[in-house]
Amino acid sequence: MEKYSQFRDKGSGISPFIPSTTPASAFSTLWRSALFLCRLPFFLSYSVVFFLVLDHLPSFVVPQVGRKLLLWTLLAIPGIWWVDLQLDGVKRGSLSQQPSSRFPNARAVIAAQFTSPVDALYLAAIFDPIFTISYPGTRKVRRVSLLRAILLALSPPAPAPPPPAGLTTLRALVEQNPHRVVAVFPEMTTTNGKGILPFSPSLLATPADAQIFPVSMRYTPPDITTPVPGAYLGFLWNLLSRPKHLIRVRIAEGVANNAVAVVNGDGPASHTPERADDDNVANLTVEEVVLLDRVAEALARLARNKRVGLTLRDKAAFVEAWNKGRK
């Protein structure tokens, strides 16, 4: 992969866009092929029924508990049932003793690491959040469905924000849905889980009384991550051809947006810091940069990796080079 060395982070040497692969013998390939062919019709038929019918039924027909059960069934078909959930700084085995404030709940914002389509599916099965899409250079987001959030993990990066029509802010979503959790993927595009990309400024529109919870999700084996867009067949193969997948989930303590008292909305701010490694910090105050750094550092610590300076433009250039190399 030396021909993609220009897409390594200069400080750490990490390549966050190279797909993860695991070696396989001829026997394991035959076994995985049989398992894949057995699971594929069940997974596709259940997915079609859920996203076309069950996901659109009102809550009095399918209550929240029933919807979560349906989602866990969808996760169980490919063998995603073993979840290692821990709170940052909490000893193993003492989760039940923690106050509810340590978990994302009503009026909370989840800042999730973005590596796989399974990210959104797992978050929906646990927290039933409102999903959003973040963009570079703007604090506004787009509210999307669960299916759109899943497909976002297989979509090309968007180096520029879309027209403002149809966009909103996290403040508006929290105020309009005070009993829901809002999920944000601040990296804006997927990685292989080996590095945290620079954040969108969308988190800065979080109300001061709403906690931001960094959430890291790592997978074993790691080959169900989708850093290269459009890899639908490869993702399905890796997802359905293994007996089971482990999700390692880590949740950090909530962070309050204290910078919201300084700047609010999408207007420009004074005291703009200079940062050469991040195109998204333009027109941000020092307090706002500190908030984004705090959340990003928490995600990097939870995921046991490092922050990188590669941006969405680097991801778009990598995808172009990768596709040319594959051809």
C-alpha positions, 0 to 999 in steps of 0.5 A: 500500500506504499502507493497510497503513502501520501494519504498517511497522516504526517504526524502519526503515519496512520492511514485511516482510509485503507480497508481492513482485511484479514487473511483466510485459508481455502477451507475458511473461504469455503465455510464462509461462502456456505454461511454467507449463502445461508444468511443472505436471503434471510438478511435481505428479506428481513431488511426489506420488510423492516425498512419498507414497512415496519420502520414506518409504522406509528409508535402505537402499533410498534412501541419503542421496545418492540422496535428495538427488538426488531433491530436486535433481530436484524443485528443477530442475523449476521451474528452481531450479538456480543457487545462489550459495553463500558463507561469511560473511567468505570470499573467493569461490572459496576455499570448497574451502579452508575447514575442515568446521567452517565448514559445518553438520555433525553436532550443528549447528543451522541458524538459517535465514531464513524466506521461502519454501517453497523454504527447507526444500526447499533445506536438505533437499537440502544438509544433510538436517536434522531440521526443527522448528517454533518458537513464541513464549514457549517454548524447546520445538519440534516436530519435523516432516517435510520436507513439514510444514516446506514447508507451514509457509511457507504456514500462518498464524502461531501467536501462542501456543504449542500444548499441550506434548504432542509438543514437545521441545527442541533439546538433546534432538534434538541428543543423540538424533541426534548425526550429524544437523543440526537446522534452526530457523526462529526467526522462526516465520513468513515474511516477504518477505525485507526484514526479520528478525523477533524470534526465538523463544527456542527457540535457547536450548535448544541445547547448549553444544557445538553450533554455531548457524549463521545461514543466509540464503536470498534469491531472484531474482526475489523473488516466490516468497516467501510472506509471506501464508499460503494463497497456494498458487496464487500461489506455484505460478504464480511458481515454475513460470512463470519459466525459472529462479530464483537462490538466494543463500545466505550462511552465517555462522560458527557461534555457541556457546550460552554462555548455556546455563551460566546458564539451561537448560530452560524455567524462569524466569531472573533479571535479565530485561531490558526490551525493548519491541519483542519479546514473546519476551524475557520471562524471559531473562537478559542473556546469552540476549538477547545470544545471540539478538541475535548470531544475528539480527544475523548473519542481517540482515547476511547478508541485507543487511536490517535487524531489525524489531520487528513480531511474530507478533501484527502478522503475524496482524493484517496477514493479517486486514487483507490478506484483508479488503482482497482481498475 
